[in-house]
Amino acid sequence: MSKVDFWFLNLAVRTPISFLTVFPYDQCIVPDPYLTPFKLSTNQIVDSLFNLFQDGFLSTITPADLDSLDTKLVDEILTKAFIPSRKQIKAALDRENLDNNYDDKELYYFLTEEGAKKWKSVAKPKWNQFFRRCILDWESVSENLLNNSIPPYGSIFCCANKKFGEKIISIEHLLDDPEFISYPIKNSIIWEKFTPWHPVYWKTLPCGYAVSYQVELVEIDKNIEQSNESSDLIEQKKQAREWYQKISNWYEN
């Protein structure tokens, strides 16, 4: 499998994604290395995606059909799926025309079971390391930031390995952030176990965990030079960053 084909599969590993996630190089005002890593034109993208659909690695669904599903797992998504034509793919990539016919032309694509197998054969995922973060109550946090008042706020992530999850929480205050230091509030930590568990829409594991907790944000004093940090703290931060980076790389890319 070519690097380009793998890139298209990799974009849809965690969740079905809009074709608008893919930026044709000829439509970019300011090229972005993440969005256009191979500088593919619209026609090149259409050709690559069309072949992946024809090979059975990808399928397509409309946003409305995706929203109508009770669960967003691959078996159910496939009940509403279809293989798009070249014309449909090109229309879904055309941002200018989508502005006028957004609801009619926007499409999502996702991995089929064959696509997931192909991705796994290349990526060799380590599911034991998998975790996913999100933030709760972000709107209320934003309001408090404007008022210069930052109360404890909610954080949540899911993971396959509870021990890894516990370590992530324990080193959170050591991970780099340009504005704040995050201190998890220990007595707020709540774990929930799921049996079985779906880390992504096409994968099932025997179990997984979700953890929610409150975090106190302490604003970093930018007047204090980093060089004033103790050697022990510098080493702790270094080790925390290295471990977190290692765990974050749960598949070969």
Secondary structure, DSSP 8 states (H G I E B T S, - for coil): --HHHHHHHHHTSSS-EEGGGS--GGG-SS--TTT-TT---HHHHHHHHHHHHHTTSEEEE-HHHHHH-SS--HHHHGGG-B---HHHHHHHH-HHHHTTSHHHH--EEEE-HHHHHHHHHHH---GGG-EEEEESSHHHHHHHHHTT----EEEEEEES-HHHHHHHHHTGGGS--SSEEEEE-GGG-EEEEESSEEEETTEEES-EEEEEEEEEEEE--TTS-GGGS-HHHHHHHHHHHHHHHHHH--S--
